[in-house]
Amino acid sequence: MLILHDMQAIHWIIAGLGISFVTLALLAIANRRLGVSTGFEDVCALVLDAPYFRRPALLAGSPWRLPLLGGLLIGGVLSAVLGGGWAPIWDLGMFDTRIGWGPGGKVLWMFVGGLFIGFGTRLAGGCTSGHGIFGLSNLELPSLVTTLSFMAAGVVTTNLIYRVIL
């Protein structure tokens, strides 16, 4: 069951087939690797004139990465609307009851978490979708190491937060 509105979840294989279709289509049609994190660099390149965001390798991929990000956003909105609606909330559950920093603290918490995710993504040369989906499907050893590192860091961080801090 889905958390929202007690709806029955779509079978996982449908999502897997959709992801594999997009991955294979990108590879076959455009000779491009699936990945989302570089798309965020494309978004930054729209507003920042820094040399890092003007490198040829980044600019060459933005014609397909920006629509991919847009599609992810539109797909999420459509899913929420068709699933009964979505309303933003500030409730962070256990964080609020145990730490309770208020709205400013929540924004700070999420901002710092985003910095860690961004740093790790750039350090690894890609995100979980790029390494975990595309790289592993191509049997790339660096993607295996990176995906195992992402997963291990997630397990350690979750246990640290929920068992030690909260």
VMD Tcl script that builds the backbone (N, CA, C; Angstrom):
set m [mol new atoms 498]
animate dup $m
set s [atomselect $m all]
$s set {name element resname resid chain x y z} {
  {N N MET 1 A 0.840 -1.187 0.000}
  {CA C MET 1 A 0.000 0.000 0.000}
  {C C MET 1 A 0.884 1.249 0.000}
  {N N LEU 2 A 0.434 2.255 -0.671}
  {CA C LEU 2 A 1.131 3.525 -0.664}
  {C C LEU 2 A 0.785 4.298 0.599}
  {N N ILE 3 A 1.698 5.123 1.050}
  {CA C ILE 3 A 1.463 5.932 2.246}
  {C C ILE 3 A 0.350 6.935 1.994}
  {N N LEU 4 A 0.341 7.544 0.812}
  {CA C LEU 4 A -0.672 8.550 0.499}
  {C C LEU 4 A -1.994 7.894 0.143}
  {N N HIS 5 A -3.026 8.257 0.817}
  {CA C HIS 5 A -4.394 7.909 0.453}
  {C C HIS 5 A -4.673 6.412 0.418}
  {N N ASP 6 A -3.868 5.585 1.011}
  {CA C ASP 6 A -4.077 4.135 1.061}
  {C C ASP 6 A -4.352 3.527 -0.315}
  {N N MET 7 A -3.660 4.011 -1.323}
  {CA C MET 7 A -3.834 3.488 -2.680}
  {C C MET 7 A -2.989 2.230 -2.858}
  {N N GLN 8 A -3.447 1.346 -3.706}
  {CA C GLN 8 A -2.690 0.146 -4.029}
  {C C GLN 8 A -1.496 0.540 -4.908}
  {N N ALA 9 A -0.331 0.083 -4.566}
  {CA C ALA 9 A 0.875 0.407 -5.331}
  {C C ALA 9 A 0.880 -0.316 -6.676}
  {N N ILE 10 A 1.451 0.333 -7.671}
  {CA C ILE 10 A 1.646 -0.305 -8.970}
  {C C ILE 10 A 2.784 -1.310 -8.801}
  {N N HIS 11 A 2.699 -2.416 -9.483}
  {CA C HIS 11 A 3.716 -3.459 -9.346}
  {C C HIS 11 A 5.098 -2.908 -9.688}
  {N N TRP 12 A 6.108 -3.298 -8.921}
  {CA C TRP 12 A 7.452 -2.758 -9.069}
  {C C TRP 12 A 8.040 -3.019 -10.445}
  {N N ILE 13 A 7.619 -4.080 -11.088}
  {CA C ILE 13 A 8.213 -4.400 -12.387}
  {C C ILE 13 A 7.866 -3.349 -13.441}
  {N N ILE 14 A 6.725 -2.679 -13.289}
  {CA C ILE 14 A 6.342 -1.635 -14.243}
  {C C ILE 14 A 7.325 -0.476 -14.165}
  {N N ALA 15 A 7.684 -0.066 -12.949}
  {CA C ALA 15 A 8.674 1.007 -12.793}
  {C C ALA 15 A 10.027 0.570 -13.339}
  {N N GLY 16 A 10.414 -0.664 -13.062}
  {CA C GLY 16 A 11.687 -1.179 -13.575}
  {C C GLY 16 A 11.732 -1.196 -15.087}
  {N N LEU 17 A 10.629 -1.597 -15.708}
  {CA C LEU 17 A 10.568 -1.590 -17.174}
  {C C LEU 17 A 10.635 -0.171 -17.723}
  {N N GLY 18 A 9.984 0.768 -17.053}
  {CA C GLY 18 A 10.039 2.165 -17.484}
  {C C GLY 18 A 11.449 2.717 -17.402}
  {N N ILE 19 A 12.136 2.442 -16.285}
  {CA C ILE 19 A 13.517 2.915 -16.123}
  {C C ILE 19 A 14.424 2.269 -17.165}
  {N N SER 20 A 14.244 0.980 -17.400}
  {CA C SER 20 A 15.102 0.314 -18.393}
  {C C SER 20 A 14.814 0.841 -19.796}
  {N N PHE 21 A 13.547 1.152 -20.102}
  {CA C PHE 21 A 13.214 1.720 -21.406}
  {C C PHE 21 A 13.912 3.063 -21.611}
  {N N VAL 22 A 13.832 3.942 -20.617}
  {CA C VAL 22 A 14.476 5.257 -20.719}
  {C C VAL 22 A 15.991 5.098 -20.846}
  {N N THR 23 A 16.572 4.204 -20.045}
  {CA C THR 23 A 18.016 3.978 -20.084}
  {C C THR 23 A 18.458 3.477 -21.453}
  {N N LEU 24 A 17.764 2.469 -21.976}
  {CA C LEU 24 A 18.133 1.919 -23.279}
  {C C LEU 24 A 17.881 2.920 -24.406}
  {N N ALA 25 A 16.795 3.684 -24.308}
  {CA C ALA 25 A 16.507 4.677 -25.340}
  {C C ALA 25 A 17.589 5.759 -25.363}
  {N N LEU 26 A 18.004 6.224 -24.189}
  {CA C LEU 26 A 19.073 7.230 -24.136}
  {C C LEU 26 A 20.353 6.694 -24.755}
  {N N LEU 27 A 20.662 5.444 -24.467}
  {CA C LEU 27 A 21.885 4.845 -24.986}
  {C C LEU 27 A 21.782 4.610 -26.497}
  {N N ALA 28 A 20.667 4.038 -26.943}
  {CA C ALA 28 A 20.528 3.672 -28.354}
  {C C ALA 28 A 20.328 4.884 -29.256}
  {N N ILE 29 A 19.517 5.829 -28.822}
  {CA C ILE 29 A 19.168 6.961 -29.683}
  {C C ILE 29 A 20.183 8.088 -29.595}
  {N N ALA 30 A 20.589 8.417 -28.372}
  {CA C ALA 30 A 21.440 9.597 -28.190}
  {C C ALA 30 A 22.858 9.284 -27.738}
  {N N ASN 31 A 23.172 8.017 -27.500}
  {CA C ASN 31 A 24.485 7.617 -26.992}
  {C C ASN 31 A 24.824 8.384 -25.705}
  {N N ARG 32 A 23.851 8.477 -24.804}
  {CA C ARG 32 A 23.997 9.198 -23.530}
  {C C ARG 32 A 23.761 8.264 -22.364}
  {N N ARG 33 A 24.379 8.604 -21.230}
  {CA C ARG 33 A 24.226 7.842 -19.997}
  {C C ARG 33 A 23.101 8.439 -19.162}
  {N N LEU 34 A 22.296 7.575 -18.548}
  {CA C LEU 34 A 21.252 8.045 -17.651}
  {C C LEU 34 A 21.891 8.550 -16.369}
  {N N GLY 35 A 21.452 9.692 -15.906}
  {CA C GLY 35 A 21.917 10.269 -14.656}
  {C C GLY 35 A 21.202 11.584 -14.430}
  {N N VAL 36 A 20.992 11.924 -13.185}
  {CA C VAL 36 A 20.212 13.110 -12.861}
  {C C VAL 36 A 21.088 14.234 -12.318}
  {N N SER 37 A 22.144 13.919 -11.602}
  {CA C SER 37 A 22.900 14.960 -10.901}
  {C C SER 37 A 23.499 16.003 -11.830}
  {N N THR 38 A 23.951 15.614 -12.989}
  {CA C THR 38 A 24.520 16.588 -13.918}
  {C C THR 38 A 23.439 17.534 -14.438}
  {N N GLY 39 A 22.197 17.072 -14.441}
  {CA C GLY 39 A 21.094 17.945 -14.825}
  {C C GLY 39 A 20.958 19.132 -13.896}
  {N N PHE 40 A 21.294 18.936 -12.627}
  {CA C PHE 40 A 21.250 20.058 -11.695}
  {C C PHE 40 A 22.356 21.066 -12.002}
  {N N GLU 41 A 23.466 20.606 -12.545}
  {CA C GLU 41 A 24.493 21.532 -13.017}
  {C C GLU 41 A 23.960 22.335 -14.198}
  {N N ASP 42 A 23.160 21.679 -15.051}
  {CA C ASP 42 A 22.548 22.389 -16.177}
  {C C ASP 42 A 21.627 23.500 -15.686}
  {N N VAL 43 A 20.878 23.238 -14.638}
  {CA C VAL 43 A 19.990 24.251 -14.069}
  {C C VAL 43 A 20.818 25.418 -13.537}
  {N N CYS 44 A 21.910 25.110 -12.845}
  {CA C CYS 44 A 22.792 26.170 -12.345}
  {C C CYS 44 A 23.390 26.962 -13.499}
  {N N ALA 45 A 23.713 26.282 -14.601}
  {CA C ALA 45 A 24.298 26.957 -15.759}
  {C C ALA 45 A 23.333 27.955 -16.387}
  {N N LEU 46 A 22.043 27.778 -16.150}
  {CA C LEU 46 A 21.065 28.722 -16.682}
  {C C LEU 46 A 21.161 30.086 -16.010}
  {N N VAL 47 A 21.641 30.102 -14.752}
  {CA C VAL 47 A 21.666 31.358 -13.997}
  {C C VAL 47 A 23.067 31.809 -13.578}
  {N N LEU 48 A 24.050 30.935 -13.656}
  {CA C LEU 48 A 25.410 31.285 -13.237}
  {C C LEU 48 A 26.356 31.266 -14.425}
  {N N ASP 49 A 27.250 32.232 -14.466}
  {CA C ASP 49 A 28.186 32.343 -15.586}
  {C C ASP 49 A 29.581 31.831 -15.211}
  {N N ALA 50 A 29.679 31.016 -14.183}
  {CA C ALA 50 A 30.975 30.502 -13.746}
  {C C ALA 50 A 31.561 29.556 -14.800}
  {N N PRO 51 A 32.877 29.551 -14.962}
  {CA C PRO 51 A 33.514 28.683 -15.963}
  {C C PRO 51 A 33.169 27.197 -15.781}
  {N N TYR 52 A 32.987 26.776 -14.536}
  {CA C TYR 52 A 32.646 25.375 -14.281}
  {C C TYR 52 A 31.362 24.984 -15.013}
  {N N PHE 53 A 30.415 25.903 -15.086}
  {CA C PHE 53 A 29.135 25.624 -15.717}
  {C C PHE 53 A 29.141 25.907 -17.218}
  {N N ARG 54 A 30.273 26.294 -17.749}
  {CA C ARG 54 A 30.390 26.583 -19.183}
  {C C ARG 54 A 31.291 25.580 -19.892}
  {N N ARG 55 A 31.677 24.506 -19.225}
  {CA C ARG 55 A 32.550 23.530 -19.869}
  {C C ARG 55 A 31.785 22.796 -20.983}
  {N N PRO 56 A 32.465 22.510 -22.067}
  {CA C PRO 56 A 31.818 21.907 -23.244}
  {C C PRO 56 A 31.095 20.591 -22.944}
  {N N ALA 57 A 31.665 19.754 -22.083}
  {CA C ALA 57 A 31.027 18.467 -21.776}
  {C C ALA 57 A 29.664 18.675 -21.117}
  {N N LEU 58 A 29.551 19.679 -20.287}
  {CA C LEU 58 A 28.273 19.962 -19.630}
  {C C LEU 58 A 27.273 20.547 -20.624}
  {N N LEU 59 A 27.703 21.520 -21.396}
  {CA C LEU 59 A 26.799 22.187 -22.331}
  {C C LEU 59 A 26.295 21.252 -23.421}
  {N N ALA 60 A 27.092 20.264 -23.793}
  {CA C ALA 60 A 26.688 19.337 -24.860}
  {C C ALA 60 A 25.498 18.474 -24.450}
  {N N GLY 61 A 25.350 18.202 -23.164}
  {CA C GLY 61 A 24.267 17.322 -22.718}
  {C C GLY 61 A 23.017 18.021 -22.249}
  {N N SER 62 A 23.073 19.339 -22.084}
  {CA C SER 62 A 21.904 20.028 -21.532}
  {C C SER 62 A 20.657 19.958 -22.410}
  {N N PRO 63 A 20.749 19.837 -23.741}
  {CA C PRO 63 A 19.515 19.735 -24.526}
  {C C PRO 63 A 18.651 18.511 -24.181}
  {N N TRP 64 A 19.230 17.444 -23.648}
  {CA C TRP 64 A 18.402 16.304 -23.264}
  {C C TRP 64 A 18.239 16.196 -21.751}
  {N N ARG 65 A 19.224 16.689 -20.970}
  {CA C ARG 65 A 19.111 16.547 -19.508}
  {C C ARG 65 A 18.053 17.474 -18.915}
  {N N LEU 66 A 17.942 18.697 -19.423}
  {CA C LEU 66 A 16.931 19.611 -18.897}
  {C C LEU 66 A 15.515 19.081 -19.133}
  {N N PRO 67 A 15.188 18.563 -20.322}
  {CA C PRO 67 A 13.862 17.948 -20.480}
  {C C PRO 67 A 13.660 16.719 -19.584}
  {N N LEU 68 A 14.723 15.959 -19.334}
  {CA C LEU 68 A 14.608 14.817 -18.425}
  {C C LEU 68 A 14.229 15.295 -17.028}
  {N N LEU 69 A 14.900 16.332 -16.520}
  {CA C LEU 69 A 14.553 16.880 -15.212}
  {C C LEU 69 A 13.123 17.420 -15.200}
  {N N GLY 70 A 12.755 18.107 -16.268}
  {CA C GLY 70 A 11.389 18.615 -16.369}
  {C C GLY 70 A 10.370 17.482 -16.350}
  {N N GLY 71 A 10.671 16.409 -17.052}
  {CA C GLY 71 A 9.785 15.246 -17.060}
  {C C GLY 71 A 9.662 14.603 -15.692}
  {N N LEU 72 A 10.758 14.545 -14.954}
  {CA C LEU 72 A 10.695 14.004 -13.594}
  {C C LEU 72 A 9.807 14.862 -12.703}
  {N N LEU 73 A 9.940 16.173 -12.835}
  {CA C LEU 73 A 9.118 17.095 -12.055}
  {C C LEU 73 A 7.636 16.974 -12.440}
  {N N ILE 74 A 7.358 16.993 -13.730}
  {CA C ILE 74 A 5.976 16.880 -14.205}
  {C C ILE 74 A 5.378 15.528 -13.816}
  {N N GLY 75 A 6.172 14.470 -13.921}
  {CA C GLY 75 A 5.692 13.147 -13.526}
  {C C GLY 75 A 5.335 13.079 -12.052}
  {N N GLY 76 A 6.144 13.708 -11.213}
  {CA C GLY 76 A 5.841 13.737 -9.785}
  {C C GLY 76 A 4.568 14.509 -9.481}
  {N N VAL 77 A 4.401 15.647 -10.148}
  {CA C VAL 77 A 3.188 16.460 -9.949}
  {C C VAL 77 A 1.964 15.693 -10.431}
  {N N LEU 78 A 2.048 15.095 -11.615}
  {CA C LEU 78 A 0.922 14.314 -12.130}
  {C C LEU 78 A 0.568 13.158 -11.209}
  {N N SER 79 A 1.577 12.475 -10.719}
  {CA C SER 79 A 1.346 11.365 -9.796}
  {C C SER 79 A 0.624 11.834 -8.544}
  {N N ALA 80 A 1.051 12.971 -8.004}
  {CA C ALA 80 A 0.405 13.501 -6.798}
  {C C ALA 80 A -1.031 13.914 -7.070}
  {N N VAL 81 A -1.251 14.600 -8.187}
  {CA C VAL 81 A -2.599 15.074 -8.515}
  {C C VAL 81 A -3.528 13.896 -8.789}
  {N N LEU 82 A -3.074 12.953 -9.595}
  {CA C LEU 82 A -3.915 11.802 -9.923}
  {C C LEU 82 A -4.101 10.863 -8.735}
  {N N GLY 83 A -3.204 10.925 -7.783}
  {CA C GLY 83 A -3.299 10.080 -6.594}
  {C C GLY 83 A -4.100 10.703 -5.470}
  {N N GLY 84 A -4.715 11.834 -5.694}
  {CA C GLY 84 A -5.554 12.426 -4.660}
  {C C GLY 84 A -5.061 13.749 -4.128}
  {N N GLY 85 A -4.001 14.275 -4.691}
  {CA C GLY 85 A -3.528 15.592 -4.277}
  {C C GLY 85 A -2.298 15.543 -3.399}
  {N N TRP 86 A -1.705 16.715 -3.239}
  {CA C TRP 86 A -0.486 16.851 -2.451}
  {C C TRP 86 A -0.529 18.188 -1.746}
  {N N ALA 87 A -0.123 18.190 -0.520}
  {CA C ALA 87 A -0.053 19.429 0.239}
  {C C ALA 87 A 1.266 19.450 0.996}
  {N N PRO 88 A 2.073 20.495 0.802}
  {CA C PRO 88 A 3.346 20.554 1.530}
  {C C PRO 88 A 3.101 20.709 3.026}
  {N N ILE 89 A 3.942 20.043 3.805}
  {CA C ILE 89 A 3.833 20.125 5.264}
  {C C ILE 89 A 5.217 20.369 5.843}
  {N N TRP 90 A 5.259 20.878 7.045}
  {CA C TRP 90 A 6.523 21.098 7.742}
  {C C TRP 90 A 6.774 20.019 8.774}
  {N N ASP 91 A 5.911 19.042 8.875}
  {CA C ASP 91 A 6.028 18.003 9.895}
  {C C ASP 91 A 7.160 17.040 9.541}
  {N N LEU 92 A 8.166 16.973 10.385}
  {CA C LEU 92 A 9.272 16.038 10.184}
  {C C LEU 92 A 9.251 14.921 11.216}
  {N N GLY 93 A 8.088 14.681 11.805}
  {CA C GLY 93 A 7.910 13.543 12.703}
  {C C GLY 93 A 8.862 13.536 13.875}
  {N N MET 94 A 9.699 12.507 13.919}
  {CA C MET 94 A 10.603 12.297 15.037}
  {C C MET 94 A 11.574 13.462 15.228}
  {N N PHE 95 A 11.986 14.089 14.147}
  {CA C PHE 95 A 12.878 15.248 14.238}
  {C C PHE 95 A 12.222 16.346 15.069}
  {N N ASP 96 A 10.935 16.599 14.821}
  {CA C ASP 96 A 10.223 17.637 15.558}
  {C C ASP 96 A 10.070 17.294 17.039}
  {N N THR 97 A 9.741 16.047 17.327}
  {CA C THR 97 A 9.508 15.690 18.734}
  {C C THR 97 A 10.796 15.612 19.537}
  {N N ARG 98 A 11.877 15.167 18.936}
  {CA C ARG 98 A 13.121 14.994 19.681}
  {C C ARG 98 A 14.026 16.222 19.650}
  {N N ILE 99 A 14.087 16.909 18.508}
  {CA C ILE 99 A 15.007 18.041 18.366}
  {C C ILE 99 A 14.250 19.359 18.381}
  {N N GLY 100 A 13.219 19.478 17.561}
  {CA C GLY 100 A 12.346 20.639 17.567}
  {C C GLY 100 A 13.027 21.974 17.345}
  {N N TRP 101 A 13.758 22.124 16.266}
  {CA C TRP 101 A 14.467 23.372 15.985}
  {C C TRP 101 A 13.579 24.434 15.346}
  {N N GLY 102 A 12.354 24.099 15.002}
  {CA C GLY 102 A 11.481 25.050 14.340}
  {C C GLY 102 A 11.756 25.098 12.844}
  {N N PRO 103 A 11.015 25.942 12.107}
  {CA C PRO 103 A 11.162 26.008 10.648}
  {C C PRO 103 A 12.585 26.339 10.182}
  {N N GLY 104 A 13.251 27.278 10.841}
  {CA C GLY 104 A 14.616 27.630 10.450}
  {C C GLY 104 A 15.578 26.465 10.613}
  {N N GLY 105 A 15.434 25.723 11.698}
  {CA C GLY 105 A 16.285 24.561 11.927}
  {C C GLY 105 A 16.045 23.460 10.908}
  {N N LYS 106 A 14.795 23.287 10.520}
  {CA C LYS 106 A 14.475 22.280 9.505}
  {C C LYS 106 A 15.113 22.643 8.164}
  {N N VAL 107 A 15.010 23.921 7.799}
  {CA C VAL 107 A 15.625 24.374 6.544}
  {C C VAL 107 A 17.135 24.179 6.608}
  {N N LEU 108 A 17.743 24.526 7.729}
  {CA C LEU 108 A 19.182 24.333 7.900}
  {C C LEU 108 A 19.551 22.853 7.803}
  {N N TRP 109 A 18.783 22.001 8.466}
  {CA C TRP 109 A 19.011 20.547 8.452}
  {C C TRP 109 A 18.966 20.030 7.013}
  {N N MET 110 A 17.947 20.445 6.266}
  {CA C MET 110 A 17.801 19.979 4.885}
  {C C MET 110 A 18.887 20.572 3.984}
  {N N PHE 111 A 19.273 21.820 4.224}
  {CA C PHE 111 A 20.320 22.453 3.429}
  {C C PHE 111 A 21.658 21.732 3.627}
  {N N VAL 112 A 22.006 21.458 4.864}
  {CA C VAL 112 A 23.266 20.757 5.137}
  {C C VAL 112 A 23.231 19.351 4.544}
  {N N GLY 113 A 22.090 18.674 4.669}
  {CA C GLY 113 A 21.955 17.355 4.047}
  {C C GLY 113 A 22.126 17.428 2.545}
  {N N GLY 114 A 21.560 18.451 1.919}
  {CA C GLY 114 A 21.718 18.645 0.485}
  {C C GLY 114 A 23.164 18.903 0.083}
  {N N LEU 115 A 23.888 19.654 0.925}
  {CA C LEU 115 A 25.313 19.880 0.651}
  {C C LEU 115 A 26.094 18.570 0.678}
  {N N PHE 116 A 25.802 17.731 1.681}
  {CA C PHE 116 A 26.473 16.429 1.749}
  {C C PHE 116 A 26.153 15.567 0.532}
  {N N ILE 117 A 24.897 15.561 0.126}
  {CA C ILE 117 A 24.512 14.781 -1.049}
  {C C ILE 117 A 25.205 15.322 -2.297}
  {N N GLY 118 A 25.206 16.636 -2.464}
  {CA C GLY 118 A 25.867 17.235 -3.619}
  {C C GLY 118 A 27.358 16.968 -3.639}
  {N N PHE 119 A 28.002 17.077 -2.468}
  {CA C PHE 119 A 29.437 16.798 -2.386}
  {C C PHE 119 A 29.732 15.345 -2.743}
  {N N GLY 120 A 28.956 14.441 -2.180}
  {CA C GLY 120 A 29.160 13.016 -2.465}
  {C C GLY 120 A 28.921 12.682 -3.924}
  {N N THR 121 A 27.936 13.309 -4.502}
  {CA C THR 121 A 27.629 13.071 -5.910}
  {C C THR 121 A 28.769 13.535 -6.803}
  {N N ARG 122 A 29.308 14.709 -6.537}
  {CA C ARG 122 A 30.427 15.202 -7.352}
  {C C ARG 122 A 31.689 14.396 -7.081}
  {N N LEU 123 A 31.903 14.013 -5.813}
  {CA C LEU 123 A 33.077 13.204 -5.473}
  {C C LEU 123 A 33.043 11.863 -6.204}
  {N N ALA 124 A 31.838 11.286 -6.305}
  {CA C ALA 124 A 31.685 9.986 -6.953}
  {C C ALA 124 A 31.599 10.080 -8.470}
  {N N GLY 125 A 31.510 11.293 -8.989}
  {CA C GLY 125 A 31.397 11.452 -10.432}
  {C C GLY 125 A 30.023 11.072 -10.963}
  {N N GLY 126 A 29.015 11.178 -10.126}
  {CA C GLY 126 A 27.656 10.863 -10.559}
  {C C GLY 126 A 26.783 10.491 -9.380}
  {N N CYS 127 A 25.509 10.340 -9.667}
  {CA C CYS 127 A 24.527 10.081 -8.622}
  {C C CYS 127 A 24.142 8.606 -8.578}
  {N N THR 128 A 23.220 8.292 -7.694}
  {CA C THR 128 A 22.783 6.905 -7.539}
  {C C THR 128 A 22.106 6.382 -8.800}
  {N N SER 129 A 21.381 7.229 -9.510}
  {CA C SER 129 A 20.740 6.747 -10.736}
  {C C SER 129 A 21.778 6.485 -11.825}
  {N N GLY 130 A 22.754 7.355 -11.935}
  {CA C GLY 130 A 23.793 7.155 -12.946}
  {C C GLY 130 A 24.632 5.923 -12.676}
  {N N HIS 131 A 25.097 5.786 -11.442}
  {CA C HIS 131 A 25.939 4.635 -11.097}
  {C C HIS 131 A 25.115 3.376 -10.848}
  {N N GLY 132 A 24.057 3.524 -10.052}
  {CA C GLY 132 A 23.286 2.352 -9.636}
  {C C GLY 132 A 22.467 1.732 -10.739}
  {N N ILE 133 A 21.982 2.526 -11.657}
  {CA C ILE 133 A 21.159 1.979 -12.738}
  {C C ILE 133 A 22.000 1.768 -13.990}
  {N N PHE 134 A 22.575 2.834 -14.489}
  {CA C PHE 134 A 23.290 2.731 -15.757}
  {C C PHE 134 A 24.639 2.024 -15.604}
  {N N GLY 135 A 25.422 2.466 -14.630}
  {CA C GLY 135 A 26.761 1.888 -14.477}
  {C C GLY 135 A 26.745 0.413 -14.125}
  {N N LEU 136 A 25.851 0.023 -13.205}
  {CA C LEU 136 A 25.770 -1.392 -12.838}
  {C C LEU 136 A 25.254 -2.248 -13.987}
  {N N SER 137 A 24.314 -1.703 -14.772}
  {CA C SER 137 A 23.799 -2.487 -15.901}
  {C C SER 137 A 24.870 -2.702 -16.963}
  {N N ASN 138 A 25.897 -1.850 -16.968}
  {CA C ASN 138 A 27.029 -2.013 -17.884}
  {C C ASN 138 A 28.199 -2.726 -17.235}
  {N N LEU 139 A 27.991 -3.242 -16.025}
  {CA C LEU 139 A 29.016 -3.987 -15.286}
  {C C LEU 139 A 30.293 -3.169 -15.072}
  {N N GLU 140 A 30.134 -1.892 -14.759}
  {CA C GLU 140 A 31.273 -1.011 -14.525}
  {C C GLU 140 A 31.706 -1.104 -13.066}
  {N N LEU 141 A 32.962 -1.474 -12.836}
  {CA C LEU 141 A 33.482 -1.631 -11.479}
  {C C LEU 141 A 33.400 -0.336 -10.665}
  {N N PRO 142 A 33.754 0.841 -11.221}
  {CA C PRO 142 A 33.615 2.073 -10.431}
  {C C PRO 142 A 32.173 2.318 -9.966}
  {N N SER 143 A 31.201 1.947 -10.780}
  {CA C SER 143 A 29.802 2.117 -10.383}
  {C C SER 143 A 29.419 1.151 -9.277}
  {N N LEU 144 A 29.979 -0.038 -9.298}
  {CA C LEU 144 A 29.721 -0.992 -8.209}
  {C C LEU 144 A 30.278 -0.458 -6.898}
  {N N VAL 145 A 31.515 0.029 -6.931}
  {CA C VAL 145 A 32.137 0.584 -5.726}
  {C C VAL 145 A 31.344 1.792 -5.230}
  {N N THR 146 A 30.959 2.660 -6.144}
  {CA C THR 146 A 30.219 3.861 -5.769}
  {C C THR 146 A 28.859 3.513 -5.200}
  {N N THR 147 A 28.138 2.601 -5.832}
  {CA C THR 147 A 26.815 2.217 -5.349}
  {C C THR 147 A 26.906 1.563 -3.977}
  {N N LEU 148 A 27.881 0.711 -3.778}
  {CA C LEU 148 A 28.076 0.099 -2.450}
  {C C LEU 148 A 28.416 1.175 -1.415}
  {N N SER 149 A 29.191 2.177 -1.824}
  {CA C SER 149 A 29.528 3.274 -0.907}
  {C C SER 149 A 28.299 4.100 -0.557}
  {N N PHE 150 A 27.473 4.413 -1.567}
  {CA C PHE 150 A 26.221 5.147 -1.309}
  {C C PHE 150 A 25.345 4.372 -0.327}
  {N N MET 151 A 25.189 3.085 -0.583}
  {CA C MET 151 A 24.315 2.264 0.261}
  {C C MET 151 A 24.871 2.160 1.682}
  {N N ALA 152 A 26.172 1.931 1.816}
  {CA C ALA 152 A 26.779 1.823 3.145}
  {C C ALA 152 A 26.648 3.143 3.906}
  {N N ALA 153 A 26.886 4.251 3.228}
  {CA C ALA 153 A 26.750 5.560 3.872}
  {C C ALA 153 A 25.312 5.797 4.307}
  {N N GLY 154 A 24.349 5.374 3.505}
  {CA C GLY 154 A 22.944 5.515 3.865}
  {C C GLY 154 A 22.575 4.701 5.087}
  {N N VAL 155 A 23.070 3.470 5.153}
  {CA C VAL 155 A 22.793 2.605 6.310}
  {C C VAL 155 A 23.421 3.185 7.569}
  {N N VAL 156 A 24.679 3.601 7.481}
  {CA C VAL 156 A 25.370 4.174 8.643}
  {C C VAL 156 A 24.693 5.466 9.094}
  {N N THR 157 A 24.380 6.349 8.154}
  {CA C THR 157 A 23.751 7.629 8.502}
  {C C THR 157 A 22.387 7.413 9.135}
  {N N THR 158 A 21.577 6.535 8.566}
  {CA C THR 158 A 20.247 6.271 9.113}
  {C C THR 158 A 20.349 5.713 10.522}
  {N N ASN 159 A 21.242 4.765 10.735}
  {CA C ASN 159 A 21.403 4.202 12.074}
  {C C ASN 159 A 21.943 5.227 13.054}
  {N N LEU 160 A 22.859 6.061 12.601}
  {CA C LEU 160 A 23.400 7.105 13.466}
  {C C LEU 160 A 22.303 8.082 13.875}
  {N N ILE 161 A 21.519 8.521 12.919}
  {CA C ILE 161 A 20.465 9.495 13.222}
  {C C ILE 161 A 19.373 8.885 14.097}
  {N N TYR 162 A 18.864 7.723 13.716}
  {CA C TYR 162 A 17.723 7.177 14.431}
  {C C TYR 162 A 18.070 6.432 15.716}
  {N N ARG 163 A 19.274 5.908 15.824}
  {CA C ARG 163 A 19.618 5.149 17.033}
  {C C ARG 163 A 20.469 5.946 18.018}
  {N N VAL 164 A 21.217 6.926 17.517}
  {CA C VAL 164 A 22.095 7.686 18.397}
  {C C VAL 164 A 21.550 9.089 18.654}
  {N N ILE 165 A 21.265 9.835 17.603}
  {CA C ILE 165 A 20.834 11.224 17.754}
  {C C ILE 165 A 19.383 11.316 18.187}
  {N N LEU 166 A 18.494 10.590 17.508}
  {CA C LEU 166 A 17.073 10.657 17.846}
  {C C LEU 166 A 16.694 9.503 18.756}
}
mol reanalyze $m
mol bondsrecalc $m
mol representation Tube
mol addrep $m
